[in-house]
C-alpha cells in the first residue's frame, strides 16, 4: 500500500513515565506534558508512514503545530490519531493529528514529516543507531 491522502492510524497509550510532568512541582499532580503529547503524535505518524513506505525508507519529523487544550492525569488512557492529509513531491507528508482521552480532546493540530533514504543517512556525522524522531 502506498502513501495516499486519507490513510490513518490510531494508537492507544497510558499517561505514565517520561510522558509526565508536574510543572516543576507547581500543580500538585502529574499530568501529560506537552512534549510527551507531541512525542506520541510523532510516534504514531512515523509508524503510519513506515507501514506504507518501501524498504530502505523512513521519515523524520520537521514541523509540529499543536494546541494542548486539556489535561490528562497520570494513568489516563489516551489515543493519538493521525490522518495523512497531503503528500507533496512524494516526500513531504502533512498530517492532521489529535490526542483524545475518551471523547475529550486533549490536543489537536498538524504534523509534517519528510521521507528519507535510510542508507544515505546511516553514515552521516552524528548519526546514532536506534535514535528516533
Backbone as XML, in Angstrom:
<?xml version="1.0"?>
<chain id="A" units="angstrom">
  <residue number="1" name="UNK">
    <atom name="N" x="0.842" y="-1.182" z="0.000"/>
    <atom name="CA" x="0.000" y="0.000" z="0.000"/>
    <atom name="C" x="0.889" y="1.248" z="0.000"/>
  </residue>
  <residue number="2" name="UNK">
    <atom name="N" x="0.485" y="2.261" z="-0.729"/>
    <atom name="CA" x="1.287" y="3.484" z="-0.872"/>
    <atom name="C" x="0.816" y="4.572" z="0.081"/>
  </residue>
  <residue number="3" name="UNK">
    <atom name="N" x="1.654" y="5.585" z="0.188"/>
    <atom name="CA" x="1.296" y="6.765" z="0.984"/>
    <atom name="C" x="0.275" y="7.579" z="0.203"/>
  </residue>
  <residue number="4" name="UNK">
    <atom name="N" x="-0.972" y="7.482" z="0.592"/>
    <atom name="CA" x="-2.055" y="8.184" z="-0.085"/>
    <atom name="C" x="-2.831" y="9.004" z="0.938"/>
  </residue>
  <residue number="5" name="UNK">
    <atom name="N" x="-3.229" y="10.223" z="0.580"/>
    <atom name="CA" x="-4.070" y="11.000" z="1.495"/>
    <atom name="C" x="-5.275" y="10.171" z="1.941"/>
  </residue>
  <residue number="6" name="UNK">
    <atom name="N" x="-5.602" y="10.322" z="3.220"/>
    <atom name="CA" x="-6.734" y="9.603" z="3.793"/>
    <atom name="C" x="-6.354" y="8.415" z="4.651"/>
  </residue>
  <residue number="7" name="UNK">
    <atom name="N" x="-5.123" y="7.882" z="4.481"/>
    <atom name="CA" x="-4.735" y="6.774" z="5.356"/>
    <atom name="C" x="-4.634" y="7.299" z="6.779"/>
  </residue>
  <residue number="8" name="UNK">
    <atom name="N" x="-4.914" y="6.433" z="7.746"/>
    <atom name="CA" x="-4.927" y="6.895" z="9.135"/>
    <atom name="C" x="-4.473" y="5.787" z="10.072"/>
  </residue>
  <residue number="9" name="UNK">
    <atom name="N" x="-4.150" y="6.192" z="11.278"/>
    <atom name="CA" x="-3.732" y="5.259" z="12.318"/>
    <atom name="C" x="-4.054" y="5.880" z="13.664"/>
  </residue>
  <residue number="10" name="UNK">
    <atom name="N" x="-4.498" y="5.041" z="14.593"/>
    <atom name="CA" x="-4.748" y="5.463" z="15.965"/>
    <atom name="C" x="-4.017" y="4.509" z="16.884"/>
  </residue>
  <residue number="11" name="UNK">
    <atom name="N" x="-3.367" y="5.050" z="17.888"/>
    <atom name="CA" x="-2.591" y="4.257" z="18.832"/>
    <atom name="C" x="-2.971" y="4.658" z="20.251"/>
  </residue>
  <residue number="12" name="UNK">
    <atom name="N" x="-3.232" y="3.684" z="21.088"/>
    <atom name="CA" x="-3.560" y="3.961" z="22.492"/>
    <atom name="C" x="-2.280" y="3.990" z="23.317"/>
  </residue>
  <residue number="13" name="UNK">
    <atom name="N" x="-2.246" y="4.868" z="24.319"/>
    <atom name="CA" x="-1.122" y="4.917" z="25.239"/>
    <atom name="C" x="-1.618" y="5.309" z="26.623"/>
  </residue>
  <residue number="14" name="UNK">
    <atom name="N" x="-0.804" y="4.975" z="27.626"/>
    <atom name="CA" x="-1.109" y="5.319" z="29.011"/>
    <atom name="C" x="-0.212" y="6.483" z="29.409"/>
  </residue>
  <residue number="15" name="UNK">
    <atom name="N" x="-0.784" y="7.461" z="30.067"/>
    <atom name="CA" x="-0.033" y="8.632" z="30.528"/>
    <atom name="C" x="0.771" y="8.207" z="31.761"/>
  </residue>
  <residue number="16" name="UNK">
    <atom name="N" x="2.067" y="7.965" z="31.534"/>
    <atom name="CA" x="2.948" y="7.494" z="32.605"/>
    <atom name="C" x="4.401" y="7.762" z="32.238"/>
  </residue>
  <residue number="17" name="UNK">
    <atom name="N" x="5.284" y="7.560" z="33.201"/>
    <atom name="CA" x="6.726" y="7.629" z="32.966"/>
    <atom name="C" x="7.199" y="8.946" z="32.402"/>
  </residue>
  <residue number="18" name="UNK">
    <atom name="N" x="7.960" y="8.844" z="31.302"/>
    <atom name="CA" x="8.566" y="10.024" z="30.692"/>
    <atom name="C" x="7.558" y="10.962" z="30.034"/>
  </residue>
  <residue number="19" name="UNK">
    <atom name="N" x="6.308" y="10.542" z="29.928"/>
    <atom name="CA" x="5.275" y="11.405" z="29.344"/>
    <atom name="C" x="4.739" y="12.423" z="30.348"/>
  </residue>
  <residue number="20" name="UNK">
    <atom name="N" x="5.132" y="12.284" z="31.606"/>
    <atom name="CA" x="4.564" y="13.097" z="32.688"/>
    <atom name="C" x="5.357" y="14.359" z="33.010"/>
  </residue>
  <residue number="21" name="UNK">
    <atom name="N" x="4.638" y="15.324" z="33.571"/>
    <atom name="CA" x="5.248" y="16.499" z="34.196"/>
    <atom name="C" x="4.399" y="16.890" z="35.405"/>
  </residue>
  <residue number="22" name="UNK">
    <atom name="N" x="5.044" y="17.504" z="36.373"/>
    <atom name="CA" x="4.285" y="18.135" z="37.466"/>
    <atom name="C" x="4.526" y="19.644" z="37.425"/>
  </residue>
  <residue number="23" name="UNK">
    <atom name="N" x="5.009" y="20.102" z="36.287"/>
    <atom name="CA" x="5.286" y="21.517" z="36.019"/>
    <atom name="C" x="6.147" y="22.113" z="37.134"/>
  </residue>
  <residue number="24" name="UNK">
    <atom name="N" x="7.247" y="21.431" z="37.380"/>
    <atom name="CA" x="8.187" y="21.915" z="38.399"/>
    <atom name="C" x="7.610" y="21.901" z="39.801"/>
  </residue>
  <residue number="25" name="UNK">
    <atom name="N" x="6.642" y="21.011" z="40.054"/>
    <atom name="CA" x="6.033" y="20.922" z="41.376"/>
    <atom name="C" x="4.967" y="21.968" z="41.638"/>
  </residue>
  <residue number="26" name="UNK">
    <atom name="N" x="4.559" y="22.698" z="40.607"/>
    <atom name="CA" x="3.633" y="23.815" z="40.822"/>
    <atom name="C" x="2.157" y="23.434" z="40.781"/>
  </residue>
  <residue number="27" name="UNK">
    <atom name="N" x="1.828" y="22.194" z="40.331"/>
    <atom name="CA" x="0.404" y="21.878" z="40.209"/>
    <atom name="C" x="-0.058" y="20.754" z="41.141"/>
  </residue>
  <residue number="28" name="UNK">
    <atom name="N" x="0.861" y="20.136" z="41.857"/>
    <atom name="CA" x="0.470" y="19.159" z="42.860"/>
    <atom name="C" x="0.060" y="17.793" z="42.343"/>
  </residue>
  <residue number="29" name="UNK">
    <atom name="N" x="0.178" y="17.541" z="41.052"/>
    <atom name="CA" x="-0.083" y="16.217" z="40.484"/>
    <atom name="C" x="0.686" y="16.084" z="39.188"/>
  </residue>
  <residue number="30" name="UNK">
    <atom name="N" x="0.759" y="14.859" z="38.679"/>
    <atom name="CA" x="1.465" y="14.607" z="37.426"/>
    <atom name="C" x="0.460" y="14.466" z="36.290"/>
  </residue>
  <residue number="31" name="UNK">
    <atom name="N" x="0.759" y="15.123" z="35.178"/>
    <atom name="CA" x="-0.124" y="15.147" z="34.014"/>
    <atom name="C" x="0.700" y="14.912" z="32.748"/>
  </residue>
  <residue number="32" name="UNK">
    <atom name="N" x="-0.003" y="14.668" z="31.644"/>
    <atom name="CA" x="0.645" y="14.533" z="30.348"/>
    <atom name="C" x="1.319" y="15.851" z="29.987"/>
  </residue>
  <residue number="33" name="UNK">
    <atom name="N" x="2.613" y="15.796" z="29.741"/>
    <atom name="CA" x="3.337" y="17.007" z="29.348"/>
    <atom name="C" x="3.108" y="17.294" z="27.866"/>
  </residue>
  <residue number="34" name="UNK">
    <atom name="N" x="3.282" y="18.536" z="27.485"/>
    <atom name="CA" x="3.157" y="18.877" z="26.069"/>
    <atom name="C" x="4.223" y="18.156" z="25.244"/>
  </residue>
  <residue number="35" name="UNK">
    <atom name="N" x="5.492" y="18.121" z="25.678"/>
    <atom name="CA" x="6.472" y="17.339" z="24.910"/>
    <atom name="C" x="6.107" y="15.852" z="24.840"/>
  </residue>
  <residue number="36" name="UNK">
    <atom name="N" x="5.539" y="15.306" z="25.909"/>
    <atom name="CA" x="5.102" y="13.909" z="25.892"/>
    <atom name="C" x="3.986" y="13.687" z="24.895"/>
  </residue>
  <residue number="37" name="UNK">
    <atom name="N" x="3.036" y="14.611" z="24.854"/>
    <atom name="CA" x="1.938" y="14.527" z="23.891"/>
    <atom name="C" x="2.484" y="14.578" z="22.465"/>
  </residue>
  <residue number="38" name="UNK">
    <atom name="N" x="3.399" y="15.496" z="22.213"/>
    <atom name="CA" x="3.996" y="15.624" z="20.885"/>
    <atom name="C" x="4.752" y="14.352" z="20.517"/>
  </residue>
  <residue number="39" name="UNK">
    <atom name="N" x="5.457" y="13.749" z="21.467"/>
    <atom name="CA" x="6.181" y="12.505" z="21.201"/>
    <atom name="C" x="5.232" y="11.407" z="20.738"/>
  </residue>
  <residue number="40" name="UNK">
    <atom name="N" x="4.068" y="11.315" z="21.356"/>
    <atom name="CA" x="3.109" y="10.281" z="20.971"/>
    <atom name="C" x="2.488" y="10.588" z="19.605"/>
  </residue>
  <residue number="41" name="UNK">
    <atom name="N" x="2.292" y="11.853" z="19.297"/>
    <atom name="CA" x="1.804" y="12.257" z="17.971"/>
    <atom name="C" x="2.827" y="11.869" z="16.907"/>
  </residue>
  <residue number="42" name="UNK">
    <atom name="N" x="4.093" y="12.224" z="17.137"/>
    <atom name="CA" x="5.146" y="11.917" z="16.169"/>
    <atom name="C" x="5.322" y="10.424" z="15.990"/>
  </residue>
  <residue number="43" name="UNK">
    <atom name="N" x="5.302" y="9.685" z="17.098"/>
    <atom name="CA" x="5.466" y="8.226" z="17.038"/>
    <atom name="C" x="4.379" y="7.608" z="16.176"/>
  </residue>
  <residue number="44" name="UNK">
    <atom name="N" x="3.144" y="7.994" z="16.399"/>
    <atom name="CA" x="2.024" y="7.433" z="15.658"/>
    <atom name="C" x="2.128" y="7.753" z="14.164"/>
  </residue>
  <residue number="45" name="UNK">
    <atom name="N" x="2.438" y="8.999" z="13.820"/>
    <atom name="CA" x="2.567" y="9.387" z="12.409"/>
    <atom name="C" x="3.756" y="8.685" z="11.754"/>
  </residue>
  <residue number="46" name="UNK">
    <atom name="N" x="4.847" y="8.507" z="12.497"/>
    <atom name="CA" x="6.024" y="7.815" z="11.961"/>
    <atom name="C" x="5.698" y="6.356" z="11.652"/>
  </residue>
  <residue number="47" name="UNK">
    <atom name="N" x="4.988" y="5.693" z="12.552"/>
    <atom name="CA" x="4.612" y="4.295" z="12.321"/>
    <atom name="C" x="3.651" y="4.193" z="11.141"/>
  </residue>
  <residue number="48" name="UNK">
    <atom name="N" x="2.663" y="5.085" z="11.072"/>
    <atom name="CA" x="1.735" y="5.092" z="9.939"/>
    <atom name="C" x="2.505" y="5.221" z="8.631"/>
  </residue>
  <residue number="49" name="UNK">
    <atom name="N" x="3.435" y="6.146" z="8.561"/>
    <atom name="CA" x="4.231" y="6.354" z="7.349"/>
    <atom name="C" x="5.036" y="5.118" z="7.015"/>
  </residue>
  <residue number="50" name="UNK">
    <atom name="N" x="5.738" y="4.593" z="8.008"/>
    <atom name="CA" x="6.635" y="3.449" z="7.821"/>
    <atom name="C" x="5.885" y="2.251" z="7.259"/>
  </residue>
  <residue number="51" name="UNK">
    <atom name="N" x="4.658" y="2.041" z="7.706"/>
    <atom name="CA" x="3.856" y="0.902" z="7.242"/>
    <atom name="C" x="3.538" y="0.989" z="5.755"/>
  </residue>
  <residue number="52" name="UNK">
    <atom name="N" x="3.699" y="2.161" z="5.148"/>
    <atom name="CA" x="3.348" y="2.359" z="3.745"/>
    <atom name="C" x="4.549" y="2.735" z="2.867"/>
  </residue>
  <residue number="53" name="UNK">
    <atom name="N" x="5.753" y="2.668" z="3.417"/>
    <atom name="CA" x="6.958" y="3.027" z="2.665"/>
    <atom name="C" x="7.677" y="1.787" z="2.148"/>
  </residue>
  <residue number="54" name="UNK">
    <atom name="N" x="8.405" y="1.922" z="1.036"/>
    <atom name="CA" x="9.223" y="0.792" z="0.570"/>
    <atom name="C" x="10.412" y="0.574" z="1.507"/>
  </residue>
  <residue number="55" name="UNK">
    <atom name="N" x="10.999" y="-0.610" z="1.438"/>
    <atom name="CA" x="12.184" y="-0.915" z="2.242"/>
    <atom name="C" x="13.262" y="0.131" z="2.001"/>
  </residue>
  <residue number="56" name="UNK">
    <atom name="N" x="13.972" y="0.474" z="3.068"/>
    <atom name="CA" x="15.063" y="1.432" z="2.973"/>
    <atom name="C" x="14.645" y="2.879" z="3.157"/>
  </residue>
  <residue number="57" name="UNK">
    <atom name="N" x="13.344" y="3.104" z="3.311"/>
    <atom name="CA" x="12.846" y="4.469" z="3.515"/>
    <atom name="C" x="12.285" y="4.597" z="4.923"/>
  </residue>
  <residue number="58" name="UNK">
    <atom name="N" x="12.324" y="5.800" z="5.453"/>
    <atom name="CA" x="11.761" y="6.119" z="6.772"/>
    <atom name="C" x="11.361" y="7.587" z="6.722"/>
  </residue>
  <residue number="59" name="UNK">
    <atom name="N" x="10.883" y="8.118" z="7.831"/>
    <atom name="CA" x="10.540" y="9.537" z="7.880"/>
    <atom name="C" x="11.152" y="10.193" z="9.103"/>
  </residue>
  <residue number="60" name="UNK">
    <atom name="N" x="11.354" y="11.486" z="9.008"/>
    <atom name="CA" x="11.769" y="12.299" z="10.143"/>
    <atom name="C" x="10.790" y="13.471" z="10.257"/>
  </residue>
  <residue number="61" name="UNK">
    <atom name="N" x="10.481" y="13.842" z="11.486"/>
    <atom name="CA" x="9.581" y="14.962" z="11.708"/>
    <atom name="C" x="10.321" y="16.272" z="11.546"/>
  </residue>
  <residue number="62" name="UNK">
    <atom name="N" x="9.628" y="17.282" z="10.978"/>
    <atom name="CA" x="10.272" y="18.591" z="10.865"/>
    <atom name="C" x="9.358" y="19.746" z="11.253"/>
  </residue>
  <residue number="63" name="UNK">
    <atom name="N" x="8.065" y="19.466" z="11.494"/>
    <atom name="CA" x="7.207" y="20.546" z="11.965"/>
    <atom name="C" x="6.053" y="19.966" z="12.771"/>
  </residue>
  <residue number="64" name="UNK">
    <atom name="N" x="5.783" y="20.608" z="13.902"/>
    <atom name="CA" x="4.646" y="20.245" z="14.746"/>
    <atom name="C" x="3.947" y="21.547" z="15.105"/>
  </residue>
  <residue number="65" name="UNK">
    <atom name="N" x="2.645" y="21.581" z="14.877"/>
    <atom name="CA" x="1.844" y="22.753" z="15.238"/>
    <atom name="C" x="0.607" y="22.226" z="15.955"/>
  </residue>
  <residue number="66" name="UNK">
    <atom name="N" x="0.667" y="22.190" z="17.285"/>
    <atom name="CA" x="-0.440" y="21.609" z="18.058"/>
    <atom name="C" x="-0.842" y="22.535" z="19.196"/>
  </residue>
  <residue number="67" name="UNK">
    <atom name="N" x="-2.088" y="22.376" z="19.601"/>
    <atom name="CA" x="-2.597" y="23.039" z="20.793"/>
    <atom name="C" x="-2.872" y="21.957" z="21.819"/>
  </residue>
  <residue number="68" name="UNK">
    <atom name="N" x="-2.370" y="22.167" z="23.026"/>
    <atom name="CA" x="-2.618" y="21.258" z="24.146"/>
    <atom name="C" x="-3.781" y="21.887" z="24.901"/>
  </residue>
  <residue number="69" name="UNK">
    <atom name="N" x="-5.000" y="21.390" z="24.629"/>
    <atom name="CA" x="-6.205" y="22.094" z="25.056"/>
    <atom name="C" x="-6.850" y="21.553" z="26.329"/>
  </residue>
  <residue number="70" name="UNK">
    <atom name="N" x="-6.379" y="20.403" z="26.837"/>
    <atom name="CA" x="-6.941" y="19.842" z="28.067"/>
    <atom name="C" x="-5.899" y="18.958" z="28.729"/>
  </residue>
  <residue number="71" name="UNK">
    <atom name="N" x="-6.041" y="18.766" z="30.015"/>
    <atom name="CA" x="-5.121" y="17.931" z="30.760"/>
    <atom name="C" x="-5.513" y="16.462" z="30.706"/>
  </residue>
  <residue number="72" name="UNK">
    <atom name="N" x="-4.515" y="15.608" z="30.915"/>
    <atom name="CA" x="-4.741" y="14.171" z="31.072"/>
    <atom name="C" x="-3.871" y="13.737" z="32.248"/>
  </residue>
  <residue number="73" name="UNK">
    <atom name="N" x="-4.493" y="13.235" z="33.288"/>
    <atom name="CA" x="-3.788" y="12.883" z="34.520"/>
    <atom name="C" x="-2.992" y="11.588" z="34.369"/>
  </residue>
  <residue number="74" name="UNK">
    <atom name="N" x="-2.038" y="11.417" z="35.256"/>
    <atom name="CA" x="-1.251" y="10.186" z="35.295"/>
    <atom name="C" x="-2.192" y="8.983" z="35.327"/>
  </residue>
  <residue number="75" name="UNK">
    <atom name="N" x="-1.886" y="7.998" z="34.497"/>
    <atom name="CA" x="-2.685" y="6.786" z="34.431"/>
    <atom name="C" x="-3.815" y="6.824" z="33.415"/>
  </residue>
  <residue number="76" name="UNK">
    <atom name="N" x="-4.101" y="7.991" z="32.851"/>
    <atom name="CA" x="-5.171" y="8.106" z="31.859"/>
    <atom name="C" x="-4.814" y="7.304" z="30.611"/>
  </residue>
  <residue number="77" name="UNK">
    <atom name="N" x="-5.838" y="6.746" z="29.975"/>
    <atom name="CA" x="-5.667" y="6.068" z="28.691"/>
    <atom name="C" x="-6.074" y="7.051" z="27.596"/>
  </residue>
  <residue number="78" name="UNK">
    <atom name="N" x="-5.117" y="7.337" z="26.722"/>
    <atom name="CA" x="-5.348" y="8.293" z="25.647"/>
    <atom name="C" x="-5.089" y="7.628" z="24.300"/>
  </residue>
  <residue number="79" name="UNK">
    <atom name="N" x="-5.552" y="8.285" z="23.233"/>
    <atom name="CA" x="-5.262" y="7.831" z="21.879"/>
    <atom name="C" x="-4.630" y="8.974" z="21.100"/>
  </residue>
  <residue number="80" name="UNK">
    <atom name="N" x="-3.653" y="8.617" z="20.287"/>
    <atom name="CA" x="-3.046" y="9.551" z="19.338"/>
    <atom name="C" x="-3.498" y="9.114" z="17.954"/>
  </residue>
  <residue number="81" name="UNK">
    <atom name="N" x="-4.083" y="10.035" z="17.197"/>
    <atom name="CA" x="-4.577" y="9.724" z="15.856"/>
    <atom name="C" x="-3.889" y="10.611" z="14.835"/>
  </residue>
  <residue number="82" name="UNK">
    <atom name="N" x="-3.633" y="10.028" z="13.665"/>
    <atom name="CA" x="-3.049" y="10.780" z="12.552"/>
    <atom name="C" x="-3.767" y="10.396" z="11.270"/>
  </residue>
  <residue number="83" name="UNK">
    <atom name="N" x="-4.075" y="11.405" z="10.463"/>
    <atom name="CA" x="-4.655" y="11.204" z="9.136"/>
    <atom name="C" x="-3.739" y="11.918" z="8.155"/>
  </residue>
  <residue number="84" name="UNK">
    <atom name="N" x="-3.240" y="11.195" z="7.156"/>
    <atom name="CA" x="-2.402" y="11.816" z="6.143"/>
    <atom name="C" x="-3.287" y="12.699" z="5.259"/>
  </residue>
  <residue number="85" name="UNK">
    <atom name="N" x="-3.038" y="13.994" z="5.317"/>
    <atom name="CA" x="-3.848" y="14.966" z="4.572"/>
    <atom name="C" x="-3.297" y="15.220" z="3.177"/>
  </residue>
  <residue number="86" name="UNK">
    <atom name="N" x="-1.943" y="15.239" z="3.056"/>
    <atom name="CA" x="-1.334" y="15.638" z="1.789"/>
    <atom name="C" x="0.061" y="15.050" z="1.655"/>
  </residue>
  <residue number="87" name="UNK">
    <atom name="N" x="0.418" y="14.692" z="0.416"/>
    <atom name="CA" x="1.778" y="14.266" z="0.077"/>
    <atom name="C" x="2.281" y="15.254" z="-0.970"/>
  </residue>
  <residue number="88" name="UNK">
    <atom name="N" x="3.398" y="15.914" z="-0.676"/>
    <atom name="CA" x="3.965" y="16.919" z="-1.571"/>
    <atom name="C" x="5.286" y="16.390" z="-2.120"/>
  </residue>
  <residue number="89" name="UNK">
    <atom name="N" x="5.431" y="16.403" z="-3.442"/>
    <atom name="CA" x="6.657" y="15.955" z="-4.119"/>
    <atom name="C" x="7.053" y="14.535" z="-3.728"/>
  </residue>
  <residue number="90" name="UNK">
    <atom name="N" x="6.113" y="13.723" z="-3.306"/>
    <atom name="CA" x="6.387" y="12.336" z="-2.969"/>
    <atom name="C" x="7.203" y="12.139" z="-1.708"/>
  </residue>
  <residue number="91" name="UNK">
    <atom name="N" x="7.512" y="13.240" z="-0.998"/>
    <atom name="CA" x="8.354" y="13.068" z="0.188"/>
    <atom name="C" x="7.973" y="13.928" z="1.387"/>
  </residue>
  <residue number="92" name="UNK">
    <atom name="N" x="7.158" y="14.927" z="1.218"/>
    <atom name="CA" x="6.719" y="15.757" z="2.350"/>
    <atom name="C" x="5.310" y="15.321" z="2.722"/>
  </residue>
  <residue number="93" name="UNK">
    <atom name="N" x="5.134" y="14.882" z="3.968"/>
    <atom name="CA" x="3.865" y="14.328" z="4.421"/>
    <atom name="C" x="3.228" y="15.267" z="5.431"/>
  </residue>
  <residue number="94" name="UNK">
    <atom name="N" x="1.987" y="15.652" z="5.187"/>
    <atom name="CA" x="1.254" y="16.546" z="6.095"/>
    <atom name="C" x="0.104" y="15.774" z="6.731"/>
  </residue>
  <residue number="95" name="UNK">
    <atom name="N" x="0.075" y="15.781" z="8.064"/>
    <atom name="CA" x="-0.909" y="15.034" z="8.831"/>
    <atom name="C" x="-1.797" y="15.964" z="9.651"/>
  </residue>
  <residue number="96" name="UNK">
    <atom name="N" x="-3.048" y="15.588" z="9.794"/>
    <atom name="CA" x="-3.923" y="16.152" z="10.813"/>
    <atom name="C" x="-3.812" y="15.197" z="11.995"/>
  </residue>
  <residue number="97" name="UNK">
    <atom name="N" x="-3.574" y="15.748" z="13.185"/>
    <atom name="CA" x="-3.316" y="14.909" z="14.362"/>
    <atom name="C" x="-4.208" y="15.326" z="15.524"/>
  </residue>
  <residue number="98" name="UNK">
    <atom name="N" x="-4.444" y="14.350" z="16.406"/>
    <atom name="CA" x="-5.290" y="14.611" z="17.565"/>
    <atom name="C" x="-4.936" y="13.629" z="18.669"/>
  </residue>
  <residue number="99" name="UNK">
    <atom name="N" x="-5.015" y="14.102" z="19.907"/>
    <atom name="CA" x="-4.883" y="13.240" z="21.083"/>
    <atom name="C" x="-6.180" y="13.383" z="21.867"/>
  </residue>
  <residue number="100" name="UNK">
    <atom name="N" x="-6.742" y="12.235" z="22.259"/>
    <atom name="CA" x="-8.008" y="12.251" z="22.999"/>
    <atom name="C" x="-7.899" y="11.353" z="24.222"/>
  </residue>
  <residue number="101" name="UNK">
    <atom name="N" x="-8.663" y="11.710" z="25.243"/>
    <atom name="CA" x="-8.905" y="10.826" z="26.381"/>
    <atom name="C" x="-10.398" y="10.519" z="26.326"/>
  </residue>
  <residue number="102" name="UNK">
    <atom name="N" x="-10.735" y="9.320" z="25.870"/>
    <atom name="CA" x="-12.136" y="9.009" z="25.616"/>
    <atom name="C" x="-12.664" y="9.909" z="24.520"/>
  </residue>
  <residue number="103" name="UNK">
    <atom name="N" x="-13.766" y="10.608" z="24.783"/>
    <atom name="CA" x="-14.355" y="11.533" z="23.809"/>
    <atom name="C" x="-13.820" y="12.953" z="23.928"/>
  </residue>
  <residue number="104" name="UNK">
    <atom name="N" x="-12.963" y="13.190" z="24.927"/>
    <atom name="CA" x="-12.464" y="14.540" z="25.216"/>
    <atom name="C" x="-11.156" y="14.802" z="24.479"/>
  </residue>
  <residue number="105" name="UNK">
    <atom name="N" x="-11.092" y="15.910" z="23.756"/>
    <atom name="CA" x="-9.877" y="16.279" z="23.032"/>
    <atom name="C" x="-8.853" y="16.855" z="23.997"/>
  </residue>
  <residue number="106" name="UNK">
    <atom name="N" x="-7.641" y="16.303" z="23.944"/>
    <atom name="CA" x="-6.517" y="16.767" z="24.766"/>
    <atom name="C" x="-5.592" y="17.652" z="23.934"/>
  </residue>
  <residue number="107" name="UNK">
    <atom name="N" x="-5.380" y="17.272" z="22.687"/>
    <atom name="CA" x="-4.514" y="18.043" z="21.803"/>
    <atom name="C" x="-4.959" y="17.891" z="20.363"/>
  </residue>
  <residue number="108" name="UNK">
    <atom name="N" x="-4.719" y="18.918" z="19.568"/>
    <atom name="CA" x="-5.137" y="18.896" z="18.166"/>
    <atom name="C" x="-4.205" y="19.777" z="17.352"/>
  </residue>
  <residue number="109" name="UNK">
    <atom name="N" x="-3.959" y="19.379" z="16.095"/>
    <atom name="CA" x="-3.114" y="20.203" z="15.243"/>
    <atom name="C" x="-2.650" y="19.493" z="13.992"/>
  </residue>
  <residue number="110" name="UNK">
    <atom name="N" x="-1.453" y="19.877" z="13.546"/>
    <atom name="CA" x="-0.863" y="19.304" z="12.337"/>
    <atom name="C" x="0.569" y="18.884" z="12.621"/>
  </residue>
  <residue number="111" name="UNK">
    <atom name="N" x="1.051" y="17.978" z="11.783"/>
    <atom name="CA" x="2.419" y="17.483" z="11.907"/>
    <atom name="C" x="2.928" y="17.191" z="10.501"/>
  </residue>
  <residue number="112" name="UNK">
    <atom name="N" x="4.200" y="17.518" z="10.242"/>
    <atom name="CA" x="4.795" y="17.235" z="8.943"/>
    <atom name="C" x="6.039" y="16.380" z="9.106"/>
  </residue>
  <residue number="113" name="UNK">
    <atom name="N" x="6.182" y="15.436" z="8.173"/>
    <atom name="CA" x="7.327" y="14.532" z="8.170"/>
    <atom name="C" x="7.916" y="14.508" z="6.757"/>
  </residue>
  <residue number="114" name="UNK">
    <atom name="N" x="9.180" y="14.163" z="6.673"/>
    <atom name="CA" x="9.873" y="14.066" z="5.391"/>
    <atom name="C" x="10.361" y="12.643" z="5.206"/>
  </residue>
  <residue number="115" name="UNK">
    <atom name="N" x="10.151" y="12.082" z="4.007"/>
    <atom name="CA" x="10.647" y="10.753" z="3.677"/>
    <atom name="C" x="12.142" y="10.863" z="3.399"/>
  </residue>
  <residue number="116" name="UNK">
    <atom name="N" x="12.899" y="9.953" z="4.003"/>
    <atom name="CA" x="14.347" y="9.926" z="3.793"/>
    <atom name="C" x="14.781" y="8.530" z="3.345"/>
  </residue>
  <residue number="117" name="UNK">
    <atom name="N" x="15.955" y="8.478" z="2.730"/>
    <atom name="CA" x="16.607" y="7.218" z="2.391"/>
    <atom name="C" x="17.497" y="6.870" z="3.581"/>
  </residue>
  <residue number="118" name="UNK">
    <atom name="N" x="17.178" y="5.797" z="4.271"/>
    <atom name="CA" x="17.885" y="5.435" z="5.500"/>
    <atom name="C" x="19.374" y="5.223" z="5.242"/>
  </residue>
  <residue number="119" name="UNK">
    <atom name="N" x="19.735" y="4.546" z="4.167"/>
    <atom name="CA" x="21.145" y="4.261" z="3.884"/>
    <atom name="C" x="21.938" y="5.548" z="3.688"/>
  </residue>
  <residue number="120" name="UNK">
    <atom name="N" x="21.340" y="6.553" z="3.078"/>
    <atom name="CA" x="22.035" y="7.821" z="2.845"/>
    <atom name="C" x="22.318" y="8.557" z="4.142"/>
  </residue>
  <residue number="121" name="UNK">
    <atom name="N" x="21.539" y="8.286" z="5.179"/>
    <atom name="CA" x="21.712" y="8.974" z="6.458"/>
    <atom name="C" x="22.451" y="8.134" z="7.494"/>
  </residue>
  <residue number="122" name="UNK">
    <atom name="N" x="22.624" y="6.848" z="7.238"/>
    <atom name="CA" x="23.249" y="5.953" z="8.217"/>
    <atom name="C" x="24.684" y="6.346" z="8.519"/>
  </residue>
  <residue number="123" name="UNK">
    <atom name="N" x="25.412" y="6.833" z="7.542"/>
    <atom name="CA" x="26.810" y="7.210" z="7.760"/>
    <atom name="C" x="27.027" y="8.677" z="7.990"/>
  </residue>
  <residue number="124" name="UNK">
    <atom name="N" x="25.953" y="9.426" z="8.125"/>
    <atom name="CA" x="26.063" y="10.878" z="8.309"/>
    <atom name="C" x="26.701" y="11.199" z="9.659"/>
  </residue>
  <residue number="125" name="UNK">
    <atom name="N" x="27.510" y="12.268" z="9.719"/>
    <atom name="CA" x="28.105" y="12.664" z="11.000"/>
    <atom name="C" x="27.014" y="12.892" z="12.035"/>
  </residue>
  <residue number="126" name="UNK">
    <atom name="N" x="27.216" y="12.322" z="13.212"/>
    <atom name="CA" x="26.266" y="12.490" z="14.293"/>
    <atom name="C" x="25.132" y="11.473" z="14.287"/>
  </residue>
  <residue number="127" name="UNK">
    <atom name="N" x="25.070" y="10.639" z="13.236"/>
    <atom name="CA" x="24.007" y="9.619" z="13.172"/>
    <atom name="C" x="24.240" y="8.592" z="14.267"/>
  </residue>
  <residue number="128" name="UNK">
    <atom name="N" x="23.186" y="8.243" z="14.959"/>
    <atom name="CA" x="23.275" y="7.259" z="16.032"/>
    <atom name="C" x="22.280" y="6.148" z="15.763"/>
  </residue>
  <residue number="129" name="UNK">
    <atom name="N" x="22.747" y="4.895" z="15.697"/>
    <atom name="CA" x="21.812" y="3.790" z="15.503"/>
    <atom name="C" x="20.766" y="3.789" z="16.606"/>
  </residue>
  <residue number="130" name="UNK">
    <atom name="N" x="19.520" y="3.578" z="16.211"/>
    <atom name="CA" x="18.445" y="3.487" z="17.191"/>
    <atom name="C" x="17.854" y="4.821" z="17.604"/>
  </residue>
  <residue number="131" name="UNK">
    <atom name="N" x="18.467" y="5.939" z="17.172"/>
    <atom name="CA" x="17.899" y="7.252" z="17.532"/>
    <atom name="C" x="16.592" y="7.429" z="16.797"/>
  </residue>
  <residue number="132" name="UNK">
    <atom name="N" x="15.650" y="8.124" z="17.427"/>
    <atom name="CA" x="14.349" y="8.286" z="16.771"/>
    <atom name="C" x="13.887" y="9.727" z="16.862"/>
  </residue>
  <residue number="133" name="UNK">
    <atom name="N" x="12.999" y="10.060" z="15.932"/>
    <atom name="CA" x="12.345" y="11.365" z="15.924"/>
    <atom name="C" x="10.947" y="11.201" z="15.407"/>
  </residue>
</chain>
